[in-house]
């Protein structure tokens, strides 16, 4: 499977319709930049620019199935929701636990 920004956006929109995301007041997909990376150095990341615009980047080399794309987008959405400066701090872990309970993601891989 070759990942595109359109596929990433569709996964994001799907997740927005499900708990816990639908209660989190996440930005609409039109306000998020989706970028496909061509690296095998890391799987994905999330950033916020100086204007508060969110970017999710995902490596096509680390994602060969739709299931991994959806799980990784969900992971990055936890970063979007976590307003602390800690990368994988206590708050992020609480959010990730909640997402994994709702969606059945493997918490050890999340």
C-alpha contacts under 8 A as a table, 3 or more apart, distances in Angstrom:
res1	aa1	res2	aa2	distance
1	X	63	X	7.96
1	X	64	X	5.42
1	X	65	X	6.19
1	X	66	X	7.72
2	X	60	X	6.52
2	X	64	X	7.36
3	X	7	X	6.28
3	X	8	X	7.27
3	X	36	X	6.92
3	X	60	X	5.69
3	X	63	X	7.78
4	X	7	X	5.23
4	X	8	X	6.41
4	X	35	X	7.85
4	X	36	X	6.32
5	X	8	X	4.96
5	X	9	X	6.07
5	X	34	X	5.17
5	X	35	X	5.75
5	X	36	X	6.30
6	X	9	X	5.07
6	X	10	X	6.13
6	X	34	X	7.98
7	X	10	X	5.03
7	X	11	X	6.22
8	X	11	X	5.17
8	X	12	X	6.24
8	X	34	X	6.54
8	X	69	X	7.22
8	X	70	X	7.89
8	X	73	X	7.30
9	X	12	X	4.99
9	X	13	X	6.14
9	X	29	X	6.35
9	X	34	X	6.73
10	X	13	X	5.05
10	X	14	X	6.11
11	X	14	X	5.09
11	X	15	X	6.22
11	X	69	X	7.45
11	X	70	X	5.57
11	X	73	X	7.02
12	X	15	X	5.19
12	X	16	X	6.23
12	X	29	X	7.01
12	X	70	X	7.57
12	X	73	X	6.40
12	X	74	X	7.53
13	X	16	X	5.03
13	X	17	X	6.81
13	X	28	X	7.95
13	X	29	X	6.61
14	X	17	X	5.55
14	X	18	X	7.16
15	X	18	X	5.29
15	X	19	X	7.87
15	X	21	X	6.53
15	X	22	X	7.82
15	X	70	X	7.91
15	X	74	X	7.13
16	X	19	X	7.75
16	X	21	X	5.21
16	X	22	X	5.11
16	X	26	X	7.51
17	X	21	X	7.03
17	X	22	X	5.39
18	X	21	X	5.84
18	X	22	X	5.53
19	X	22	X	5.40
19	X	23	X	6.72
19	X	99	X	7.72
19	X	102	X	6.69
20	X	23	X	5.72
20	X	24	X	6.72
20	X	98	X	7.20
20	X	99	X	6.40
20	X	102	X	7.20
21	X	24	X	5.07
21	X	25	X	7.44
21	X	26	X	7.08
22	X	25	X	6.71
22	X	26	X	7.62
24	X	81	X	7.32
26	X	80	X	7.90
26	X	81	X	7.32
27	X	31	X	6.16
27	X	32	X	7.17
28	X	31	X	5.56
28	X	32	X	7.06
29	X	32	X	5.10
29	X	33	X	7.85
30	X	33	X	7.69
31	X	53	X	6.63
31	X	54	X	7.14
32	X	53	X	6.47
32	X	54	X	5.02
32	X	55	X	5.61
32	X	56	X	7.33
33	X	53	X	7.74
33	X	54	X	6.30
33	X	55	X	4.55
33	X	56	X	6.27
34	X	55	X	5.96
34	X	56	X	5.14
34	X	57	X	5.94
34	X	58	X	8.00
35	X	55	X	7.48
35	X	56	X	6.34
35	X	57	X	4.64
35	X	58	X	6.46
36	X	57	X	5.72
36	X	58	X	5.13
36	X	59	X	5.74
36	X	60	X	6.36
37	X	57	X	6.42
37	X	58	X	5.63
37	X	59	X	4.37
37	X	60	X	6.19
38	X	59	X	5.71
38	X	60	X	6.10
38	X	61	X	6.51
39	X	42	X	6.90
39	X	59	X	5.83
39	X	60	X	7.48
39	X	61	X	6.32
40	X	43	X	7.10
40	X	59	X	6.82
40	X	61	X	5.61
40	X	62	X	6.32
42	X	59	X	7.00
42	X	62	X	7.60
43	X	58	X	6.00
43	X	59	X	5.27
43	X	62	X	5.55
43	X	63	X	7.72
44	X	56	X	7.29
44	X	57	X	5.34
44	X	58	X	4.18
44	X	59	X	5.91
44	X	72	X	7.20
44	X	76	X	7.64
45	X	56	X	5.86
45	X	57	X	5.34
45	X	58	X	6.66
45	X	76	X	6.52
46	X	54	X	7.11
46	X	55	X	5.60
46	X	56	X	4.61
46	X	57	X	6.41
46	X	76	X	5.87
46	X	79	X	6.77
46	X	80	X	7.18
47	X	54	X	5.80
47	X	55	X	5.28
47	X	56	X	6.75
48	X	51	X	7.75
48	X	52	X	5.48
48	X	53	X	5.38
48	X	54	X	4.56
48	X	55	X	6.23
49	X	52	X	5.30
49	X	53	X	5.44
49	X	54	X	6.71
49	X	55	X	7.92
50	X	53	X	7.47
54	X	80	X	7.53
56	X	73	X	7.78
56	X	76	X	6.94
58	X	72	X	7.99
59	X	62	X	5.53
59	X	63	X	6.74
60	X	63	X	5.28
60	X	64	X	7.23
61	X	64	X	7.24
63	X	66	X	7.73
63	X	68	X	5.82
63	X	69	X	6.10
64	X	68	X	7.16
64	X	69	X	7.99
65	X	68	X	5.48
65	X	69	X	6.55
66	X	69	X	5.01
66	X	70	X	6.19
67	X	70	X	5.25
67	X	71	X	6.21
68	X	71	X	5.10
68	X	72	X	5.99
69	X	72	X	5.20
69	X	73	X	6.10
70	X	73	X	5.16
70	X	74	X	6.17
71	X	74	X	5.04
71	X	75	X	6.21
71	X	105	X	6.91
71	X	110	X	7.16
72	X	75	X	4.86
72	X	76	X	6.25
72	X	110	X	7.41
73	X	76	X	5.10
73	X	77	X	6.10
74	X	77	X	4.93
74	X	78	X	6.45
74	X	99	X	7.54
75	X	78	X	5.27
75	X	79	X	6.85
75	X	96	X	6.95
75	X	110	X	6.53
76	X	79	X	4.99
76	X	80	X	6.38
77	X	80	X	4.79
77	X	81	X	6.25
78	X	81	X	5.10
78	X	82	X	6.08
78	X	92	X	6.27
78	X	95	X	5.96
78	X	96	X	6.28
79	X	82	X	5.05
79	X	83	X	7.75
79	X	87	X	7.69
79	X	92	X	6.60
80	X	83	X	7.28
82	X	91	X	6.44
82	X	92	X	5.73
82	X	95	X	7.76
84	X	89	X	7.85
84	X	91	X	7.41
86	X	89	X	4.89
87	X	92	X	7.68
88	X	91	X	7.86
88	X	92	X	5.53
88	X	93	X	6.59
89	X	92	X	5.37
89	X	93	X	6.32
90	X	93	X	5.13
90	X	94	X	6.33
91	X	94	X	5.11
91	X	95	X	6.36
92	X	95	X	5.11
92	X	96	X	6.05
93	X	96	X	4.95
93	X	97	X	5.99
94	X	97	X	5.19
94	X	98	X	6.34
95	X	98	X	5.16
95	X	99	X	6.26
96	X	99	X	5.06
96	X	100	X	6.03
96	X	107	X	7.69
96	X	110	X	7.59
97	X	100	X	5.20
97	X	101	X	6.16
97	X	107	X	7.02
98	X	101	X	5.21
98	X	102	X	6.37
99	X	102	X	5.23
99	X	103	X	6.08
99	X	105	X	7.73
100	X	103	X	5.19
100	X	104	X	5.18
100	X	105	X	4.67
100	X	106	X	6.77
100	X	107	X	6.07
100	X	110	X	7.86
101	X	104	X	5.53
101	X	105	X	7.27
105	X	109	X	7.91
105	X	110	X	6.86
106	X	109	X	5.39
106	X	110	X	6.04
107	X	110	X	4.89
